[in-house]
Amino acid sequence: MEKKKVAEKSKGFIKEFGEFIKKGNVVDMAVGVVIGSAFGAIVTSLVNDIIMPLISLITGGIDFSNWFVALDGNKYATLEEATTAGAATLNYGNFISLVINFIIVAFCIFLVVKAMNRFKRKEEEKPAEEPKKPEDVVLLEEIRDLLKKQK
């Protein structure tokens, strides 16, 4: 008896999962994830290769990637040196870079959503086509117009 209930529940689950996949939401989500990861790589490059060097230039050559605290109490010149020595570190410079990265991604997504909303509003503003009149109404109007011409 117990095995039948389990079998019925699993069949229902499999059927529900199949319906979910058929709806297309999974494909849309997968495309979004792939595009999002590619977009994330572009933004990461923008932050690391363009924005952070500019911020470093503005701040007098400060390199955020070497902002860290070694937890073993020793002083290291660079994060790489601390990592090579096997020291545990708090890399708050990397955290700052990631926060800037997040702000840029969020701003870009905001711009995309804003553009999409503007596009949707333009579609909504378009005047709707007048519904087609039934054939009998069109025929009666034609008869009316012909009678008017005869008078």
C-alpha positions in Angstrom: 0.0 0.0 0.0 2.8 2.4 1.0 4.7 1.7 -2.2 1.7 2.5 -4.4 1.4 6.0 -2.7 5.1 6.7 -3.3 4.9 5.5 -6.9 1.8 7.7 -7.5 3.5 10.8 -5.9 6.6 10.3 -8.0 4.6 10.0 -11.2 2.7 13.2 -10.3 6.1 14.9 -9.6 7.6 13.7 -12.9 4.4 14.9 -14.8 4.5 18.3 -13.1 8.3 18.6 -13.9 7.6 17.7 -17.5 4.9 20.4 -17.8 7.2 22.9 -16.2 9.9 22.2 -18.8 7.4 22.4 -21.7 6.3 25.8 -20.7 9.6 27.3 -21.9 10.4 29.0 -18.6 13.4 26.8 -18.1 14.9 27.7 -21.5 14.3 31.4 -20.9 16.0 31.1 -17.5 18.9 29.2 -19.0 19.4 31.8 -21.7 19.3 34.5 -19.0 21.9 32.7 -16.9 24.3 32.3 -19.9 23.9 35.9 -20.9 24.2 37.0 -17.3 27.5 35.2 -16.8 28.9 36.6 -20.0 27.7 40.1 -19.0 29.3 39.6 -15.6 32.6 38.7 -17.2 32.5 41.9 -19.2 31.7 44.0 -16.2 34.4 42.3 -14.1 36.9 43.2 -16.9 35.6 46.8 -17.0 36.0 47.2 -13.3 39.4 45.4 -13.0 41.0 46.7 -16.2 39.5 50.2 -16.6 37.7 51.6 -13.6 40.0 50.4 -10.7 43.2 51.6 -12.4 41.5 55.0 -12.9 40.5 55.1 -9.2 44.0 54.1 -8.3 45.3 57.0 -10.5 42.9 59.4 -8.9 43.8 58.2 -5.3 47.6 58.5 -6.0 48.4 55.0 -7.1 46.5 53.1 -4.4 46.0 49.5 -5.4 42.8 48.1 -3.9 43.9 44.5 -4.7 46.7 44.8 -2.1 44.4 46.1 0.7 44.4 43.2 3.1 45.0 42.3 6.7 47.2 39.3 7.5 45.6 37.4 10.4 48.9 35.8 11.5 50.2 39.2 12.8 53.0 39.5 10.3 53.4 42.3 7.7 53.5 41.4 4.0 54.1 43.9 1.2 51.6 42.3 -1.2 48.7 39.9 -1.0 50.6 37.5 -3.2 53.5 37.5 -0.7 51.0 36.7 2.2 49.3 34.0 0.2 52.7 32.4 -0.7 53.6 32.5 3.0 50.4 30.6 3.8 48.9 33.4 5.9 45.2 33.7 6.3 44.1 37.2 5.1 41.1 39.5 5.1 41.0 40.9 1.6 38.9 44.0 2.0 40.4 45.5 -1.1 38.9 42.7 -3.2 35.6 43.3 -1.4 35.7 47.0 -2.4 36.3 45.9 -6.0 33.4 43.5 -5.9 31.1 46.2 -4.4 32.0 48.6 -7.2 31.5 45.7 -9.7 28.0 45.1 -8.2 27.1 48.8 -8.4 28.0 48.8 -12.1 26.1 45.6 -12.8 23.1 46.9 -11.0 23.2 50.3 -12.8 23.5 48.5 -16.2 20.5 46.3 -15.4 18.6 49.4 -14.3 19.3 51.0 -17.7 18.2 47.8 -19.5 15.0 47.6 -17.5 14.3 51.3 -18.0 14.7 50.9 -21.8 12.5 47.9 -21.8 9.8 49.8 -19.8 10.0 52.7 -22.2 9.6 50.3 -25.2 6.6 48.7 -23.5 5.0 52.1 -22.8 5.4 53.0 -26.5 3.6 49.8 -27.5 0.8 50.5 -25.0 0.4 54.1 -26.3 -0.2 52.9 -29.9 -3.9 53.4 -30.8 -5.7 50.1 -31.0 -7.1 49.2 -34.4 -10.8 49.6 -34.7 -12.4 46.3 -34.6 -13.7 45.1 -37.9 -17.4 45.5 -38.4 -19.5 42.4 -38.9 -20.3 41.7 -42.6 -24.0 42.3 -42.2 -23.3 45.8 -40.8 -21.0 46.6 -43.7 -23.6 45.4 -46.2 -26.3 47.5 -44.6 -24.0 50.6 -44.7 -23.3 50.0 -48.4 -27.1 49.7 -49.1 -27.6 52.9 -47.1 -25.0 54.8 -49.1 -26.4 53.5 -52.4 -29.9 54.7 -51.4 -28.5 58.1 -50.5 -26.9 58.4 -53.9 -30.2 57.6 -55.7 -32.1 60.5 -54.0 
